[in-house]
Amino acid sequence: MHPCQHAKTTPDKPAYIMANSGEVTTYARLEARSNQVAHLMRSLGVGVGDHIAILMENQSRFYEICWGAQRAGIIFTAISTHLGPDDASYILDNCEAKVLITSHRLAELANKVLPNKPARCTKAYMVDGTIDGFESFEDALAGMPQTPIADETAGQDMLYSSGTTGRPKGVLAELEPQPIETTNPLLEVSRKLYEINANTVYLSPAPLYHAAPLRYNMTVMRLGGTCIIMERFDPERFLELIEKYRITHTQTVPTMFVRLLKLPPEARARYDTSSLRCVVHAAAPCPVPVKKQMIDWWGPILWEYYAGTEGNGMTMVNSHDWLTHPGTVGRAAIGQLHICDDDGNELPVGETGTVWFSGGRDFRYHQDDAKTASSHNAKGWSTLGDIGHVDDEGYLYLTDRKAFMIISGGVNIYPQEAENLLVTHPKVADVAVFGLPDEEMGERVHAVVQLMNPAEASPALAEALIAFCREHISHVKCPRTIDFDPALPRLPNGKLYKRGLRERYIQNAH
């Protein structure tokens, strides 16, 4: 399956529509422009297995570039637009890109990245205007043929982890020569379980540089549906788009659920969401009360999965099974699950340890043998570094990331439990819990809270939130101290940049 096939059968059908501008890219237009991209890459000497980088916000040219690379056997890396220039430059160098394509909207960041551009990156293009050092992407494409290149072969993405626990890591699967229409496991899951097909209208609210939005939109286009791509997420606008386009499928992250649920009741009731058939969510833990409220609102149409950019394994659960196993992220759908202790011994059912997968896709971290080795064991199993347990029916329950564990007074504390609880408080919009150095306990549990109304921040409210926490979970898991921040560093893909937040608090303490 491939958009080129839909360009022949339904050329005037929208492949995707930009939500705010309303700009439509039909399958015919996508076919013509992706072919031009492929020809441009070949003219620059970018061949099968070579790399390019895309530093671009959600906009209409994004998928022309991705599909152009995909049909030319090129490995394409989408760089997060929320990174600083140092991390963006690191990725540009690490991914071995021969070409960088960015946009005028990101000119300030791109201008800081350009001086660090590695020698192998011989071309830098900019969309929607140019600045010094960048050539016009539109002008470069103008003279290129709109017909397929002679040596089409399937390319793929090489995306980078969010860097929430260290430097971003490039994830690369082995690229074998295949026809461009070759299917993949995500396509089969989407077609069989989510029932995505040519009638699907898919609402995409997240940044396209992230693995799930990038890949799910491309899957919908492979199957001939239409994607509605939001330039940025806004909860009420999200509901408005569901009604306007009669959205059938969407994918979200739990922070979006929280923001939707905290809209005024009249705003939530204003829009017709009855067209929804499937809502997929992942990327971060979803508090049980939040998910229950979403199922009450939209019905049992939620699907949750646990997986990573690495693609080494996947668990899935539908709403009906989740309601009888609240808190689970599902049973293995790709690969087999194993829970192991710190010595690599497999643990019995119900015991908590590191989550490993066997039998899934193999991967390596690009140009980092040490990171690749640390994520694999002697049996060839691989891990994303998460902690959890499996019940006697094979359902996985995640506890937290191993890197976020707090050791206080010799007790292992996983902050996810306190975070999931505190975010349900009506005054709380978002929360991060982590350990800070403590002379007596080694580490103390600390929380940073983003309020719905930042003006309400006060010592009294901090004490009230600590008391709220202690009413529901063990005191040792509750924060001993709370600070307020008007905006936590939550990445648009739903993941919290906790490492940087914790480092800032530790530095301020000295």
N, C-alpha and C positions, 0 to 999 in steps of 0.2 A: 504494500500500500504506500502511496506517495502522492503529494499534491499535484505532481505532473499529470497523473491520471485524471484527477478532478478538473484540471485545466482543459482537458479534452471533452469531458462529458458535461460539466457545469461551469463553463468559463466565466460567466457573469455572477456566479454566486460569491458572496463575501467569504473570504478565508478568515479575515479578521477585521474588526472595526475598533478604532480608538475611541474610548468612551467619551472623553471630553470634547475632542475636536470633531468627532463624527467621521473622520477620514476612513474611507473604505478601501481595503485592498482585496480585489477579487482574485480568484484562483488564476485567471488569465494574467493579471498584472504580476502576481507572485511568481508565476512561471517565467515570464519575460525577464523580470528584474533579477531573479535568482540565477538565471542563465547568464545574464550580463556579469554578475558578480563572479561566477565560475570562470568566465572568459578573462575577466580582469586579473584574477589570481594567477591563471596560467600565463598571462602576458608578463607578469612580474616574476615568473619562475617559481611560483608556489605550487608544489606538486603534491601527489598523494602522500599522506603521512606528515606533511609539513604543518606548522602551527600558525594561526593568526589570533589576534586579541581584539575584543570588542569592549569598549568602555562607553556605555551608552545608557541613557534613561529609557523608560518605556516609551517607545515611539515607533512609527510605522516602518522605518527602514530596518529595524532590528531583525525581523524574521527574514527579510530579503537576504541579509548577510548570512544568517544561520543556514538557510536552505541552499544558498549558493555554495557555502563551504561544504555542506552535507553531500551535495551531488558532485563535488569535485574531490572527494576523498581527503578533505582537509580536517585537521583537528582544531576546533575553535574554542577559545576560552572567553567567557563573559566575565568581566571584572566588576566587582561590586562598586557601585557609584558612591557608596557611603564610606569607603576606605580613605584614609589619609594618603598623601602622595608617596610616603615611604613604602607602605604596604602595596599600593597600586604599582609602584615602580618595581618592587620585588616580584610581583606576579608577572609583570610584563617580561622581566628578565628570565624568571624561572620557567615560564611556559615556552620559552624559545620561539616567541612570535616573530615571524618575518614581516608582518604587516600589523599596524595598529589602526583601528577605525573608531573614531569618537564623534562627538556632536558639539555644536557651538554652545549649547546650553551648559556643557561641562568644560568650557574653555579654560576656566581658572584652574581646575584640577589637571586637565590635560597639559596645560602649559608648565605645570610643576613636574609632571611626569616626563615630559619630552626630553629635558636635559639628561635624564638617566636612561634614555632609550638605548638598549644594547646595540652593538654594531650590526648584528645580524638582522635587526629590524630596520629594513632599508626604506620603508614607506610609511608615512603617517597621514591618514586622511581624516577630514572633518565633514560632517553633514550639517546642512542648514547655515552655511557660512564658514569662513576660515579665519585663522590668526596666523601669525608668523610661524613657520615650521610645519604647517599642515597644508596639504593640497585638498582641493574640492573633490569630494567623493562623487558628487553628481556629475561633474565634468569628466572625471575619469571613466565613469560608466557610459557616458553618452554615446561613444563610438563603438561600444561593444555589441556583438551579435546577441539577439534574443533567442537564439536556438541553442540546443544542448551542446556542450563540449563533446569532443570525440571519445574521450576516455573517462566517461562517468563511472564513478565507484563511490561506495558509501563512506562518508566521513562521520565524525562523531564529536561530541563535546568533550572537553577536559575542564571540569569545573573545580573550584577551590573551596575547601571547607571554610566555614565562617570565621575562623580564627578566634573563637570564643575562649579557647584554652591554650593558645599559642599562635605562632605564625600560620597564616593560611597554607593549607596543603593541597597541592594539585593531585587529583585522582584520575588515573589513566588506566583504562582497560586495554587489553591487547587489540589492536586494529587489524582485522583480516580482510582481504579483498572480498567485497560482497556487492551485489547489485543494489542500487539506491533504494529500491522498494522492499528490501529485506525487512521482515517483521522483527520485533523484539519482545521480551517478556512484558514490558509495561503496556505495549499495545494489546497483547492478548488479555491481560488483566482488565484493562480499560473496556475492552469490547465485551468480555464475557461477564464480568462482575458489575461494572458500573454501567453497562449497556450504552456506552458511547458509540454513536454511529453518525451517518450523514445528517440525521435530523437533530443532532445535538446543538444546543446554543450554550456555550461555555463561558462563564464569567470569570475572568482572571484578575484578582485584585492585588497581586503581589509583584515585586520587582522581577523582571524577566531574567536577571543575571543569576537568580537562585535556581537550583536544580529542578525543583518540583514545577514551578510555573513554566520554565523554559521547556521542559520535557513534556508536560501535560498539554500545553498549547500545541506543540508539534505533533503530539499524538492525535489530538482532535483534528488537526489539518490533514494528517495522514488518512483519517477515516472520513474526511469530507464534510465535517461539521463547520460551524462558525464560532469564532472566538470573539468575545467582547473584552478588550484589554483596558483596564483602568490605568491611568497615568500614575495615580496614587490612591491609596485606600482612604475612603471616608465612609463611616458606617451608614449614614442616612442615604448618601449617594448610591451606595451598594444596594440598598433595598429598592431605591428608585429604578436602578438599572435592571433588577430582576423583573420588576413589573413592566418596564418599557419594552424589553426585548424578549419577554417570556422565557427567561433563563431556565434551562433544564438541569444543568450541571454547574458546579463551582467547586473550587478548592480554597480552603482558608487555613488559618492558624488560630490557636486558642485565644491569643490576644484580640483577634478580630471578634470572636464570640463575646468576649468580655465587653468590648466597646459596643457591640450591637445590643447586648442585654441591658446596658446602662443608658441607652437612649430613653428619653421620656416615653411613657406608655403610648401617648397619642401619636408619636412619631413611628413607633413600631407598628401600630395598627393602621397607619395611613396607606401602606403599600400592600399590594396583592402579591404574595409569594407562592401561590398555589401551583405555579408551573414547575417548581423545583421537583426534580426526581432523584437527585443524588448530590450529596454534599460530602466532599472528601476533606479530611483534615489530618494534619501531621505536624512535624517540625519541632514541636515542643509539648511538654506534658499538659493535658487538659484537666483542670480540676473537676472532680466528679459532679459537684453541684452545678457547675457551668454547663457541662454536657447534658445533664438531665434536663435543665431548663431549655436548651436548644432543641432537644428531642420533643419536649412538650410543645414547643412553639411550631416547629417545622414538620414534626412527625418522625417516624423511624426510618429516615432516609440518610442518616449519617453513616459514613464509612471512615474508619480510622486505620492508619497504617503506621508502622515503625520501620524506618529504613534510613539510610544515609546516602550522601552523594556517592559513596563508594560502591553502592549497589551489590554488596556482598551477601545480602539476605533481606528478607522482608516478612513482617507479620501483618495480618489484617483482621479486622473485626467489623461486622455490621451492627446496626443498632439493636436488633433483637438479641444477639448473643452478648453484646455489651451490657444490656439491661440486666441480664442474669449473671454477668460477671463484671460488675461496675469497677472501673479503674484499669481494666486490661487494655493492652494495645493489640491483642489478638493472638492467633496461632500462626505458626510459620506457613507462609505461602510460597516463599522462595528460600531454599536452603533448609537446614535443620538447626534447631536451637540446642544450645548447651549452656549450662550455668556452672562456672568453675570458681574455685577459691584462688587465693593469690599465688599458690604453688602450682596451679594448673590442673588440680584434681577436679573431676566432674562431681558436682554436688547432687544430693537427692532432691526429689520433688519438694518444693516449699522452702528450701533454703536459699538465702540471698548470696549472690556473688556476681562476678563479671559475666556479661552476656556475650556469647560467642556464636558464630554461624559456621556451619560446614556445608559443602555442597552447593554454595551460591557462586556468583561471579567472582573470579579472582581479580585482583586489582593491585596496583602499586602506587605509592606516592612519588610523583615525578621528581626525579633527581634527589631523592632522599631515601637511600637504602636503610638508614637507621630507623626512620619512622615506619617504613614498610615492615621491617623485621619486628619492631615492637608491637605492631598490630596483628601479627600472626604468631601462632604457636608451633610446636614441633609436629603436631598432627596436621598442620595446614589450615586449621581453623583461623578465622579472623574476627576482630572485635572493633566496635566503634568507641569503646571505653565507657559503656553504660553499665549500671548496676541494676539487678532485678532478680526476680524469681519466677518459676513456672509452676502452675498448679497441676493437679493430677489429671486434668483434661488437656494439658498442653498450652494453656493460656499464659501469656507473658505479662508480668506486671513490672513496670520500671520504677526504680527507687530514685535514681539521680545519676548524674555523670560522676564517675569516680574522681575526676579532677576537682569536683566541687565539695567533696566530703570535708566536714569539719571535725577535728579531733579536740574535744573539750573535756578535760579531766579524765582522759583515757577512753572516753566514750565516742564511738563513731556516730556522727550526726549528718543526715542528708537533708539539705535545706529545702528541697522541693516540697516536702510535706507542709512546712510553715508557709512557703510561698503560695501553695495551692489554697491554703486556708485564708490567709490574709487578703488575697485578691477578691474573695467573696464578700468582704466587708463593704457596705454601701458607700463608704467614703473613699475607698481605695481604688485607684485606676490601674496601678501596676506596682510590683514589689520585687526587690532582689534581696536575698538572704545569703550571707556568707560569713566566714570566720575572720576575725581580727586578732592579732597577737594579744595575749593576756598573760601577765606574769604568773598568776596563780593557776589558771586552768589550761595554759598553753594556747588555746584560742577561745574566744567568746563568740556567741552567736549574735550577729548584728544584722539589722534590716534597714534598707533604704526604701522609702515609700513615696510613690507618686500619687498625689491625691486627685480626686475628681475636681475639687476646688482648692488650689494651692494656698489660697488665703486662709484656710482653716488650720494650717500647720501650727502646732503648739505643743509644749511639753505635756499638757494635759491629754491631748489626743494621742500622743505617743504612748503614754501610760495606759490609755484606754485600749489601744490596739494590742499592747502586750497582754493586758488582762483578757481581751477577746481570744487571743491565741491560747492562753493558759486554760481557758474554759473548755477547750476542745481537744488539745493534744498534750502530751507529756511536757512538763515545765522545762526539762532539759533540752527539748527541741525548739523551744520558743526563744525569740530574740530577747537578750537582756537589755539591749539599747536599740533605739530607732532614730534615724534621721529622715528628713524630708528632702525631696529633690523634685523640682517642677517637671523634669523630663528625664526618665531613665534611658540609658543607651540601649534600647530595644531595637534590634535590627529589623528592617521591614519584612524579613523572612520569618519573623516571629521569635528569633533566638535573642537571648539577652547577652549583651557583651559584658559578662560579669567579671572577667579577668581584669579588664581595664578599670572598671569601677572599684574593685577591691584594691588594686594597686594604688589608685588615687587616694583612697582612705588611709592606706598604710603609709604612704608618703606624707600625707598631711599630719599624721600622728607623730612624725619625727621632727 
